[in-house]
Amino acid sequence: MASQEERQAKEQVGGVQADAPREAQKAKDYKTDKAYALKWHGQDVRWMLSLFGTAIGAGVLFLPIDAGGAGIIGIVLMLLVAYPLAYFAHRAMCRFVLSARNPDDDITDVVEQHFGFGFGMVFTIIYFVEVLVILLMYSVSITNTAQSFIVNQLHMPAPPRWLLSLILVGVLILIMTCGTRAVTRVMSWLTWPVIAVLVIFALYLIPRWNPSMLTSIPRSASGSLDFGTLALNLWLLVPVIVLTFDHSAIVSSFSVNVRKRYGKYSDDKIGKILKVGEPMMVTVVLFFVLSSDLALTPGDLAKAKAQNVSILSYLANMLNTPAISWIASITAFVCIFKAFLGHYLGVEEGLGGIIRKVTHAKGVVVERKKLNVVVNVLMFVACWLVAWANPSAIGMIETMAGPLIAFVLLLLPMYGVHKVPALKKYSHRISNVFIVVVGVVAVSAIFYNIVELF
């Protein structure tokens, strides 16, 4: 007679064998049964939260400073463009990635397929630089947030910046070596607490609201409206709005994953996920930004910009409640932490694409593991050195990150819509005009930085 242990072992083996056909049937149903494919599955929720988590990072923590700096007109502009920008732009980029010939092709491969090797290489370099600038900005922001927390909340002397940035960047890169699945899981776990804290924090600030921001506009020495300053502030605000609601760095990985899983229903599945995730993201971000701006004065926002810290770090130092100050600082750290992880996927894709294209042109095939090691080492060194140098985070957003994102997220998919036969059916839509206008304004801001150099 078999022992209890033997019976349990047989049951476990039988369970594994029984699970295999069920998993195979699920994989088949995803691609053949539309009703089943469009149901909510666990992986869909994780991707939705990962998209949300990638967007909620330094952008949302710096947007109150820039939007409030432009006065009430800047806040109104943000309210008008936030949702259509977030939904229509990412929808178009997902469709562009879905137009690939092969299921495993990412956005760098798609550009090369549609527009040739030369254009593909140029785009891959721009895509890499765009996400790299954001990653470098996050490296600066997370170092400043940690340093501010150590000094203002822990009341300890600031550690050497080179050492603090070395440890923080090293830990982040180490987490990235665990793989895409592990990263998306970590981001989805962290997203719900961050959403809750941002909403609670916005509610907590309501009693502190004051009317100063409602009447704030740039003024000349005579006290009248300064049109030149207002126009400049609004111009540079557009790239910050684009960054705040951007999760393009993870869109390619997201689209490839959905395409491999759902086949011909990929476009419908992506649309369903975005229709749930984008309104949630925009609502949380706008509520938090509005509440933060209404609780401060234009002078406070100018101080926050000068200190090169996020709005949460500034509020943490300004509020007299220790518990709230701790929560604000920790939330700022977590927001930047998970946004760094999401954007690192884009950096891996961009730099890996450049290396693959160069080596492939020379007839050399680089192993994926070796490629990942090279990317991780290069990114560690770059992020650490920039975090140590501590350039202006908002300056990087206004003049580099935002404009480059606008090119990749807004203008390239619109160009594809009018040039790629598979995307022609999405042309001649009002939303396309909106995306192009916002994209041109945001990209043009990069010329401000060039003029400033001279």
Salt bridges, closest charged atoms under 4 A:
ASP19 OD1 - ARG22 NH2 2.04
GLU23 OE2 - LYS26 NZ 3.98
ASP44 OD2 - LYS269 NZ 2.76
ASP66 OD1 - LYS305 NZ 3.75
ASP104 OD1 - LYS260 NZ 3.13
ASP106 OD2 - ARG356 NH2 3.71
GLU112 OE1 - LYS357 NZ 2.45
ASP246 OD1 - HIS90 NE2 3.91
ASP246 OD2 - HIS343 NE2 3.90
ASP267 OD1 - ARG91 NH1 2.94
ASP267 OD1 - ARG95 NE 3.20
ASP268 OD2 - LYS34 NZ 3.70
GLU278 OE1 - HIS90 ND1 3.85
GLU278 OE2 - HIS247 NE2 2.76
GLU398 OE2 - LYS305 NZ 3.58
